[in-house]
Amino acid sequence: MDSILLLPLVALLVVAISWLWDYTVVRLIWRPHCIAKEFREKQGIRGPAYKFLGGNNGEISRLKEEADDQVLDNLRDHNYLPRIAPHFLKWRAQYGEAFLFWYGAKPRICIFDYELARQILSSKSGHFLKNDAPPTLVALMGKGLVLLEGTDWVRHRRVINPAFNMDKLKMMISTMTGCAQSLAKELEDVAAKNKDRVTEVDLNQKFRELTADIIAHTAFGSSYQLGKEAFQAQHELTEITMATLFQVQLPGLNYLPTERNRRKWRLQKNLRDTLMQIIRSRLSSKDGEYGNDLLGLMLGACASDEQGEASSLSMDEIVDECKTFFLAGHETTSLLLTWTVFLLSVYPEWQERLRNEVLRECGTDQCPDANSLGKLKEARNKNLFLYTI
Ligand code: HEM
């Protein structure tokens, strides 16, 4: 063969072999072996053995599936950890309060010591960084506040902080109660159609719709319909991501045009295009006002930066923050509501106390507002509505 052709081929082969060597031997075999040995011998931290490529993902999925199949027979049993994280409990019993385990070839240390957890979470040393998120998660939630570190995190935080000051949050309360009232009305209407005014409803689904509605309104204001479309695409992407979270991720698999990947790419494009559409229409608003919702405040902060103030976010970064807020604020709050209603049904005495308090402080025909919320001491003490970032 002509040496002009042969040389590039040889070079290509050398590159491919060294990549394969680095990926399989160094990253998938040698590195996990050295890390496990180092922790075991130098710090006495042991853990379940690393399995080639998949780490402990197989065992985690199996234990979680077994736990999911168990029936919740004692509703007042508050020992939930065996259902949520059975793998951690199993390894804690085997290896102690701190152990090393593997998400694929990524090492993780789990600690059960609260004091240690407090020190790590409040440490300013810069030693404890956030986990490197898998590409599927980054595509889903964007490189927003939850995944950012260091100066980028500070810059984003500076732009977003004003959206969460107390006055702005208070202004959002009427939007929130409005959404909650339409859900209450919908449920009443459904019940009214039945003879005995009783009906069965999947409340978890209803709360998902409610929290999506609230985030779409508070983040995107007048553009909330488009916001909900973006949200639907993100919801479908979440399902794909969660279904593959513990599967072995071979490099390159994400680029193959499989049916799942093609659906994923389509949804990612829809999500981005819809968010861009919302942002563009806001930027072209004639009066130069961007609005009082989260998006408006982000755009306003960036516009003020063009005049030489504060920090700014690029268009892509704003899109990423929109994705982050949808994801961070949706499932968390809807599950909190479902869980609260579940607990109130298990403890009717508390249901009665809280209902009496609401009726006492807000009356029968007044909707709760910022002032009356402050007076709901029983509910606050029970942490029934308390969350600020
Ligand atoms: C019950 C409800 C919620 C719970 C339990 C919850 C939980 C958490 C936790 C544990 C973190 C820290 C994550 C980490 O640093 O690794 C976090 C951060 C965050 N959450 Fe929530 N969250 C809730 C509601 C919300 C809502 C409603 C929003 C927005 C609309 C939101 C947006 C965020 C953001 C942006 C961050 C990152 C903050 C930063 O790093 O500066 N969360 N949340």
Residues whose N, C-alpha, C, O or C-beta is under 5 A from the ligand:
A	BS01	HEM	L145 V146 F325 A328 G329 T332 T333 L336 Y387 I389
